[in-house]
């Protein structure tokens, strides 16, 4: 629609025409597109290819014409495993070979997103101090996130092969990142109708219902930004040592044997 137009010809009406069809149905994509258009037009103005205000800017401009993304964006719920079943699931997962299974295991133990795990490099890990630092450019919120590693996560990492051909923890056969479908394929082969991302919900449900850790500690563990400004100001730190204890407790819970016995009894009945 605007690809062949000179940048000087792009105005507010045209930007709105591009965004409106997807603003309420694909809100996150539309919001990113608006930001990209704004960046391109800012560059064009600085470079002398256009003049005047940027028609794609949000504050004081498009926010008067389009609803706020938070009001129209639908929340995507990912199918999650009930936390009471995580013990038997992890036992079965550890029997499976392949880097996809190990990547899923690390994602569960660290409550990290699939993309964060698939893109993980050895340089992000401090195995002496047992933590993983994910740089801002690989985080959804564009903010560095440091994850304390449980004993189980450390054991997993130390058992991984370390090749010289790539810095990735979990390289594909071509030495590139694993596909975003790899972790889901592992789950599918195990016969479950859940998603890799859903294990973050499994972790959060367990933390909320089975522990006494403060809410802000649990939210920091998921790298969530606290919405309440007063709460965010109070929890200005990363709660790192408390999160270390939380992740250690989560790893222990993932190895519980009694859950397996309960499930087997249910199946027999």
Order of alpha helices (4+ residues) and beta strands (2+ residues): alpha-alpha-alpha-alpha-alpha-alpha-beta-beta-beta-alpha-alpha-alpha-alpha-alpha-alpha-alpha
